[in-house]
């Protein structure tokens, strides 16, 4: 019996809808009968990836368009490969120089490990350049840093509350959650009635 091709697609944010649509199209064109996809960072919990892994059976193949849609590092990829191998499921990656890499062959597994190592190296180089750019911008006085977090807006939340604003209004005005407003008020000794 021939296994089923199961697709998995992912983008990091909801702003990347076109990228997700392109992945769905490519996965369907590759013959995937079932496609799981989600819009979530690779470092967060990915329920659709878990659903795809649960759905896959012995003889099936998990298909992704690009390696970085599946794994965040070479170590993570190896962990996923162990899970797939234990279930008897192969991994196929469509976008490697036009040729698909399939882990059913020894050559495919070797190529996948090489590509994973290169992808991790590329990411580390990118992060190093990012750190260098931030250091340069700081030295030139051009770095603004992160946008203020809810904790940084705590004083504003307390001030607005003392002016008679309601918690929901404060949260909306400051762009923070109501829970953050309540925590700020509690820390300042001001509690809403």
Buried (B, 14 or more C-beta within 10 A) or exposed (E): EEBBBBBBBBBBEEEBEEBBEBBBEBBEEBEBEBBBBBBBEBEEEBEBBEBBBEBBEEEBBBBBBBBBBBBBBBEBBBEBBEEBEEBEBBBBBBBBEEEEBBBEEEEBBEBBBEBBEEBBEEBEEEEEEEEEEEEEEEEEEEEEEEEEEBEEBBEBBBEBBEEEBEBEEBBEBBEBEEEBBBBBBEEBEEEEE
